[in-house]
Amino acid sequence: MGLSYQLVNSIILTIHNAQYIYLKLYKMVSLALFSKVPARCIRNPTVYIQSFSRYQHNDNSTTENEESPKTWRPEPGQVENMMEIGTRDVFTEEHDIFRRSIRKFFQEEILPNQMRYEEQGHVDRELWAKLGAAGMLGISAPAEMGGVGGDFKYAAIFPEEQGYSNDAGTNGWQFHNDIIMPYVVEYGTPEQQEKYVPGMAAGTIIGALAMTEPQAGSDLQGIKTTAKRDGDDWILNGNKVFISNGYLCDMVVVVAITDLAAKRKAHGISLFLVDADTPGFHKGKPLKKIGQRSADTAELFFEDVRLPKEALLGGANNLNKGFYFLMDQLPRERLILSLSVQAHSECMFEMTRDYVTKRKAFGKTLSKLQTIQHRMAEMKTEICITRTFTDKCLQMYCENRLDNASASMLKYWTTDLATRVAGECVQLHGGWGYMWEYPIARAFAATKVYPIYAGSNEIMKELIARDICSEK
């Protein structure tokens, strides 16, 4: 099965700039084409055609000056199910094929084992290798380094599909793919890239990023972990907590202070690549969380860990530049999280829509009650508004225009919305929404961490306000 996934995905990524010429086009037959779209077209998430001048004048002829027909894809709020494939102008038909491949993988390989993963506190290591064989790890890493070589929009599909699968599996895949691997790809030496990127893309090297400490969460400059010189080597000491992929990781990017004399800690922080089998490096057991129970999260301990100079990310020229690397990657990190969270909101809405249309009370289904209808209408409106901003930020990132303030707004808003949607959906499920075997209960528990990790929403508001109130 892995080979078939890999073959299909390789073909997709090779031709992702090609244009499909055999799409089935729907033409309007109304004179008022420019203001109305037939309901049958809205229900079908395919590419539509609008040609205002031709139909407005009821003239089938074309002129040399006539503009090319405008093609567009429906938005999630315009189709029968917000999770349908084929929506959103930010994606193409080639992306749709890749999305189907990932969705099928989640449905066949991950969801049937979800309860077992939750009980053991992490997914199977073998699942990582299956993802790698299917071409779903290292999606945007350059092919010449051993990655898949797709553009960022292909990489964005994976976290979205995880959200559409009710946050199944582990969020560690997102961190591995689009947070940890980019550090090696963008800042690593050729030797570091050769050592780690192929294995990370294959799923045989699981990566982690160790920033958070018991006394330093969103305040990155409050870290205590140090790396001190000893000849050509470095001696690493400290401990980290809440580390995604911490239990299964084979390599961890460790944030440490390397210049204790720096006037500001930001000027004295470096990043180190530490292999799991390095003497003095110890892992704690998977932490028991109220939600995301199948996501591997652990404490890490570093006791006089001796590291060669080659372990410094980027080599000697990047000493004390770690803080700036971290800041440079934050917009991507917050975008990736937001893409998954927004998809999860849409997933929770659809689960609830399905429930209220089947559950009966007072002699009729819940969906026939006006109070239920209004609450569903309010949720859908908020979700659709947020989808628009999310896709705009995705496009901005692809054009190198996504700034820290916009990424912070996106992270704050999508995660805040998801927690509200989860609470509302549980309420509409009634007592069954409180039962763990119901997916909405697991979704509710999973969303509670959204406003906390990747920078708490309180910090996001500080960053947004700083941009607003700074003196020019």
Disulfide bonds with the S-S distance in Angstrom:
none
